[in-house]
Amino acid sequence: MNTGNEQIALIRYKSEDEWIAAVTAEVGSILAHEIDKRGAARMLLSGGTTPAAVYEALAEQALDWSSLEVGLVDERWLSPQDQDSNAWLVQHSFLDRAEGARFTPLVRSGKQLAECVHTANLQETHAAPACVAILGMGNDGHTASLFPGSADLPRALASQQPYAALDATGCPGSNSWPLRITLTPAGLASAQTRLLLLRGQQKLDVLNAALAGTDPLEYPVRAAINLPGPRLRVHWCP
């Protein structure tokens, strides 16, 4: 069911299976159109348990995966081989199945955090815009690695670079991984389609609270909601 307001397009589903099928179909259609139009496509993926089933289903689509480049919305300061990294989740839920797709990690072995951010910004600045970015949201209202309460949050929100480093020490939603590389609102703004994937009533309640105000320091997901261009498309199931 399509609902929402001027700020977002909210699509509600009755079941997780319906949600997975619909999101998979939408992302697959976007990628197919982009590959047909320019011969290649880029998408940016988030980590977390919510989108993993979508990635697995997407990899079953009959697309030319060799024409796809995959990047990350954000990453924990962990090796891509670490099972708690977003890179590991994307690798095992999608890339291992979508044979031929190319992956651009945010964390590079042997490089310091600042170097990885610099490299990510160079690559994103010179790459074609992502045709789709898939976001998640925490119960604290964070999206990407834009955590409320982080001393680095105002700087990341105001940055004109695509990516920023962020220290989320003391922010409950960051769990055991406070150091992050995150897409900024400026970086997210270049994505042609932005999807927010949510499951559960608590996430819907947080979304509604975010829609009731405007300050992204309180609910950083507001930065994604308030971007210019097409409305954020929110896919939700119980």
N, C-alpha and C positions, 0 to 999 in steps of 0.2 A: 504494500500500500504506500503510495507516494503522499507525503505530507510535508511539513516544514513551513518556513516563512521566507521573508525577503533575504534572510541571512544565509540559510542553508537549504539544500534539498534533502529531506529525510525520507528514506525508504525503509519501511518496516516489513519484516518477514515473520511468518508464523513458526518456522522451525529453522534449526541450524542447517539442515540439508538444503532447504530452499534458499537460504542466505548464501551458502557456498556456491550453489549452482548459478545464482543470479550475478554474484560478484565475479565469478570466473568468466561467465559469458560477457560481461561488460568489459573486463580487462582484456580478454581475448579479442574482442571486436576492436577495441582501441589499438591494440598492437597490430592486428591484421591490416587495419586501415593505414596506419603509419608506415608499415613495411611496404604496402602496395603503393603508397604515395611517394615515398622517398628512398625505398630500398633498404631501410634500416629503421630501428626503433631503439629508444632508451627508456628504461623505467627505473624508478627508485623505490626500494622496498624497506619496510620496517621489520624489526625483530619482534619477539614476543610470541606467546602461544596463540593469540587470537588469529593471526593471518596464516599460520602454517598450513592449515587444511586447505585454504584457498590456493596457496602456492602449489601444493601437491596436485590439486585438481587442475590448475592452470597448465601444469607441465604435461597433462594428458591431451591438451588441445593440439590440433594438427596445424602447427605453425612452423615457419622456417626459423628455428631457433638460432641458426648461425647468423641471422640478421639482427639479433637482439643483443644489446649491451645492458647489463644490470648493475646498478649502483645501490648505495645504501642511504636511507634518510638519516640515520645516525648510527653510532657505534660506541660500545664500551671500550675503555682503554685496555684491551685484551688482544692477544694474538688471534688472527683469524682461525687458527687451529684449535682455539680454546672452545669447549662445548658451551660455554656461557656467552660467547660472542654472537652478535647478530649475523656476522659472516658465516659462522658455522651453521646456524639455523637455515639461512637462505641456501647455503650449499647443499644441505642434506634434504631439505624439503622441496627445493626447486631445481637447482642447477644440476644435481646428479641425475635428474630425470629429463630435463630439457637439454638434450645433447647438442652441443655446439654453441650455446649461449655463452657470452663472454662476461666476466665479472671484474668489477673494479672495486677493490676493498678500500676502506678508509684508513685502516691501520696497516702500516708497512713494517715488517720485521727489521729491526736495526735502526729505525728512525725514532727521533723524539716526537713528543706530541705536537709541538709547534711545527715541526717539519711535515708531519702527516697532514696537518690542517692546511699548510701552505700548498702542498702537492694537490690536495683535494680541491682547493680553490682554483688553482691553475687548470686542472682537468675540467672542472665543471664550467669554468668561464669559457673555455675553448670548445666544449662539446655542444652538440645539438641539444636543444631543450628536451627534457624528458617529456614524453607524451602522457605519462601517468606517474603519479606518486601516491603510494599507499601508506597511510598514516594509521597509527593507533592512538589510544588515549588512556592514561592511567586514572585511577580513582582520585588522584589529587589534581586532575585537570591538565597534566603535562602531556605534550605531544612531541614527537621526535625526542630529543633529550633536553627540552626546555622545561626545567623543573622550577615550580614556584618555590621561592625562598632562597634560591641560589644567588650568591653575591654577583655571579657572572651573568645572571639573566638579563638585566637591563642592557648590558653591552651586547649580548647576543641578539636581543630583539632589535636593537638599533643598527646592527652591523649591515653594511652594504655588500659584504662578501657572502658567497653562498654558504660557507661552512664556518663554524666557530668552535673553539674549545670551550668547555664548560665544566666547572668543578661544582658538583652537587653535594658536597660534604654536608651532612646534617639534614638533607632532604630525604624523608622516609621513602619516597618512591624510587630513589636510585638504588636502594638495597645495598649490596656490597660493592658496587662499582660506581663510585662518585665521579671519576674522571671520564669525560665523554667528548666525542666529536659529534656535532649536531648541525643539521641543516638549519639555516636561519630563515626568518620570514622572507627576506630578500631572495634566498635560494629557492624557497618553496614557490615563490611567486612566478618563477619561470616555467614551472610545470604546467602543461596544457590542461590536464585534468587532475584534480586532487580528490582522493577518496579517503574517507575516514571509516574504518571498520570497527564496529562495537558489538559486544555481546553482553547481555545481562541487564537487569533493571537498574542496578547501581550505576552503570555507565550512562544509561539514559538519564538518570537523575542528575549526574554531574554535567552532562551536556546541557540539560535544561537550565541548570544553575549558571553555566557559562553564558548561555544565550540571554540571561536576564541582566547582564552587565556588559561593560566594555573594557575593563582594565586587564591586559594580558599578564600583568605581574601577579594577579590573583589566580586566574585560570589561563595559562599560556596557550591552551587550545584556541582561545579567542584570536590569537595571531593568525591562525589558519582560517578561522571563520571570517575574519575581517579583511582578508586580502582582496585586492581589486581583481576584476575578471570574473570568470564563471564561478557560480556558487559552489562551495564545498559540498560534495555529495557524501552523505552519511548513510551507510548501510548498517541496520541494526536488527538483531534477532534476540529473543529471550535467552 
